[in-house]
């Protein structure tokens, strides 16, 4: 009887152990190490994306202020369809923050794009377009890149562009934008965010348009870069 009891116990342990190993093996071989997130592709150009989320519906108007800035400034919308670029898009909060963070030719805070000269608004929009691809897929680890923008060199100094005064110490003679991927998760709110000009973490990053990458900001990005 004793031998039968031990035999039964051995059989039970063997079955349990075998089941456990089988389960572990299955988990290891079936484990997919490729992250599964929302598809970053939007299957449209950056300009189509801005239009669709600016005036495409009455409920989704997140880029309306940026759309208005483009139209008001006379910016060539073809710049948002050219390939191989990185586009920094202002959501409505960011557009409003631009007005709060700058002053007009009358040395007052603006309340709408029309308070600024068209050329000044255009210059800022040009600054928000980088001439190469910079996103989570292309930026090397621990690398802060001084990326070239479409804004001509000399656009941002302490006195220019006229009517778009950001601060008395604003200085970025080459009109570059520093861009990097942080190697941490600030405040446990985002994983490895893209940071611009060593100070601003983008709100949504690495959206893949048919002609480049898009990063969305939620506040004012000053053209000032650390010297």
C-alpha positions, 0 to 999 in steps of 0.5 A: 500500500505504501509503495502504491501511495509513493507511486501515485505521489511520484506520478502526480509530481511528474505530471505537475512538473511536466505541465509546468515546464510545458507552460514555461516553454510555451510562454518562452517560445510564443513570447513576441518581443516586438512592441504592439502599439497604435499604428504610428502611420497615418497614411496621409501627408502632413498637410492632409493631416493638418487639414483633417484635424484643423477643419475636417470636422466640428469635433476634431480641431486640434490643429486649427490654430496652426492651420490658421497660422499657415494660411495667414502667413502665406506659407507655401503648403507644399512645404508640408508635402515634401518628403524626408522631413520632420514636422513640429506641429502646434496643437491649439494650446501651443498656438495660444502659448505662442501668443502669450510668449511673444510680443508684437511690434507694439510691444504687447502680447498678441491675442491672434496671429493677425497681431503679428506681421505675416513674415514673422509668423512664416519665419516661426513656421519655417523653424518648425520644419526640420530638413531631415528625419528625426524620430525614435527610429532614426535618432542615435542613442544619447545624441543631441542633434543640432538639426537644420530647419527651414528658417534661414540663418540669421532669422532669430536674433535679439531683434529679428524677426520684427514683430515676433519678439520672444526675449531680449536674450533670444539668439540662434544665429544658425536657426537650428533646433536641438533634438534628442531622445531622452534615456529616461521617463521624466515623472513617469509620464512618458517613456523616452520622450523626444526633447526639443532645444534641451527643454521641451518634451513633445506631447506626441512623437514619431507619428509617421506621415507619408512624407516624414515624421511628426511631433506634436507640442502642447506649449510654446517652443522658443527658438532659443537654444543653449549656447 
